[in-house]
Amino acid sequence: NAQTLIKGNSGTVVQSTFSEDGKSVLSLTNDGFVQVRDPESLRELRPIIKVEGDPWTTTLGFADRGQKILVRDAQNLRMFSATVEGDQPEDVFPVRKEQAFCECPDSGVICLYSPGVNTVSIVSPQDFQSITEIQMPDRVNSVVLRQNRRLVAVSAGKSLYLFDSETARLRSILRGHTADLLDFCVQPAESALVTSANDGTIRLWHLESGEHQTTIPRKA
């Protein structure tokens, strides 16, 4: 049940999310304004950000343990400080062109990529600078980063590629699907991977060895 009704937005809220510690709420309205507030006092934690293009296609998220926010609008992917006090100058971070991002839940390191493009960038959550880049042999669909396993899992075409997140060295390629991958996930215990594809099958793989364990076929 809702305990607090947050008012004062300039338009209809189309996206909202809380920071991991619950101390900040990030929202985007249909007139293109991004706000960060304290959900208890409703105090604005930083100046409002104006997005470019359609707010309905804009992507938002917290990063760096709630200390930063990421905004991907029609023009660029930008990082901002989640809190800017008084006359404190705004930190300036590099502007990126990637269309999608994901954050490693244990380290906070950020993965940037564009679906249909062959490059994956791993960047620092502190300054948004590149740590390493991975060049793929096929177009990227989606990415998962697990820093405690030094793992970057990249879905591209019919295969799933596993890289070392620190050296960008290719660890293994999970092959076997006969059509492009639709989705994949890392098991919570992080000992297995599950993939699904347009061939109508789901496959289970051992994370460390890359060995195929079982296939669940399409039901007739």
N, C-alpha and C positions, 0 to 999 in steps of 0.2 A: 504494500500500500504506500502511496506517495505521502511523504511527511512534509515536504516543502514545495510550494508552487512558486517557480521562478518567473517573475514578470519583468517587464521592461525591455523586451526585445523589440526591435524596430519592425519586424515582420513575423511571418509564420515560421516556426522552427522546422527545418527539414532534416537536420542531423544533430545529434548530441551524444556525448560520451563522457564518462568520468575517468579521471586519472586512476592509476592502480591503487593509490592510497586513499581515494575518495575525497581528497581535499580540494579538488578543482573539477569544474564541469566545463566542457568545451561545446559550443553550439554554433550552428550556422543557420541563418534565416534566408527566406526565399528572395529577399532583396540583396543578398550577397554579402552580409556582414558576419564576421566571425568574432565571438566573444568568449573570454575565459573569466569565470566567476568562482568565488568561494560559495559553495552550495549552502552554507549555514548563514553567513552574514549577507550573502548576495552581492558582496562588493566585487567590482570589476578588478581583476588582477593585472590587466595590461590594457593598452590602447586597442580599440577595435581595429580589425583587419578587414579590408575590402578585397573580395575575390573577383577575378576576371571571368567573364563568361557565365554559363548557366550554373547556378548553385546546385541544381539537382544532379549534376555530373561531377561536382567537386568532392574530393575525398579528404577527410580529416583524421587526425590521430595524435595521441600523446607519444612522446619519446623521452629517452634519458630519464627514466623513473619519474615522469611527470614534470620534469624541468623544462622540456621543450614541447612545441607542437609542430606538426607537419601539415601543410596545406597544399594539395595538388588541385589547381584549377585549370582553366582552359589554356593558360599560357605556360606556367612553370610549376615546379615542385619547390616549395620554400620552407625553411625552418625558421621558427621564431622562439624567443624565450617565452615561457608560459607566464612568468611574472616580471613585470617592469614597475618598479616602485618610484613614485613621484617624478623627480627630474632626472632619474637614472637614464643614461643614454641607452638606446636600443642596440643590442648586439647585432652585428651584421654577419650573416652566413652565406656561403656560396649558393647561387641559384642553380637548380638542377633541371634537366629536361626529361628525366625518367617519368613514366606514367603511374607506376605502382611502387609500393613500399611494404616491407614487413619488418618487425622488430624481433630480435632474439629475446625470449622471455627471461633468460638467466643472466645475460651480459648487457643487454640494452643496445648492442651493435645493430645497425640498420642495414638491410639489404634493399637495393633499388634496382628496378628493372622495368622494361617496357614490353608487354606482350607482343610477340611477333618480331622482336629484335633479338640479336644474338649475344648481347652483353649483359652481364650481371655485375653490379658494383656493390662492394661492401664499404660502408662509410662509418665514421666515428659519430656517436651521438652527441659528443661535446662540441665539435666544430664543423660537422658535415663534410669533412674532407675525406677523400678516398683512402681506404686502407689497402685494398687490392681489387683487381678486376678479373673477371672470369669470362673468357671468350668461348662461346658455345658453337658446336658444329651445326646446330639447328635452331629454329626460332623458339624463344622461351615462352612457355605458357604460364607457369607459376613457380614460386620459390618458397622454401622453408629454411630457416636458419636456426641451428642449435649449437651455440658456442661451447657449451659444456662438453659436447661431443666433437667439437671442431668440425661441424658438419654443415655444409650447404647442399641441400637437395634441390635440384633444378629439373622441372618437367619440361621436356623439349621433344616435340614430335611423338614417336612411339615409345620413347625410352625415358628413364629417370637417371640422372647423372648425380653422383655423390662426390663432392669435393671437400678437401681440407679447407676450413674457413680461414686459416692463418697463412697457408702457403699457396692456396689455389690449386694444389695438386689434385689431379683426378684420382679418386680412390676406387671407384667401380662404376660400371654402367649396368643398370637393371634392364635387360632386354627380354622380350617374349611376347608382349602385346603385338597384335597384328594391325592395330589402328591407333590413331593419336590418343594420348592420355587425356582423360577428362579431369581427374583429380587424384590427389594422394594425401596421405597423412602419416605422421610419425606416431606410433603407439605411445601412450602416456609413460610407460616404463622405458621407452626409447630403446627397445631391443628389436623392434620390428617395424617394417613399413608396409603400408597397404596402398595399392594403386588400382584405379579403375580406368577403363578405356572405352573407346567407341566400338571395340570388338565385342562388347557385351559381357566381358569377364572382369572379375576382381582377382587380383593376385596378392599373395602375402609373401614378403621377403624378409630374410634375416639382415638386420641393419649392418652389422660389422663385416660379414663376409660377402653380402650382396647375393647370397644364394636364394634361389626361388624355392619356397616351401610348399605352397599349394595354390590351386586355381579354383575359383568358384565360377562355374560357367553360367551363361544365360539360361534362364528357365524357358522351356518350350511353351 
